[in-house]
């Protein structure tokens, strides 16, 4: 399974692609951060994010896109930018028929580190270890995007099996 993880943000939008299946070693495919200037218009910033995600989908062909679920923050301006970048990622993938899933930050932290309260350094250290990298991806947005992809590889496979079992059980009752 190949997953594109997106850590949404207007100034820095982390992108990370991981190949893997549960119980097998994971492989880093690509990682980067899309940066946009705070001086640019909102539309130009969203277009820049869209262009890069489109290019990644063309070039890397993920099976699923995992986006960090936007959660309420004290800074409304920050959460709005995060939500807008998240919407761009979801729209671009959905337009191509690629499944889009969301995970909360605590889900991702728990999947990668074993603790939903892990800090960014702990998540980066586990991403580095799980992907057998020499150094943690920088900035943290890159590491967070890879953590999202890893979370989906592990949790998405289990969710697909559960969904299939529920569907099979429903067909058996008719």
Secondary structure as GFF3:
##gff-version 3
##sequence-region A 1 174
A	DSSP	beta_strand	2	7	.	.	.	ID=ss1
A	DSSP	beta_strand	12	19	.	.	.	ID=ss2
A	DSSP	beta_strand	27	35	.	.	.	ID=ss3
A	DSSP	alpha_helix	42	60	.	.	.	ID=ss4
A	DSSP	beta_strand	64	68	.	.	.	ID=ss5
A	DSSP	alpha_helix	76	95	.	.	.	ID=ss6
A	DSSP	beta_strand	99	103	.	.	.	ID=ss7
A	DSSP	alpha_helix	105	113	.	.	.	ID=ss8
A	DSSP	alpha_helix	120	130	.	.	.	ID=ss9
A	DSSP	alpha_helix	140	172	.	.	.	ID=ss10
###
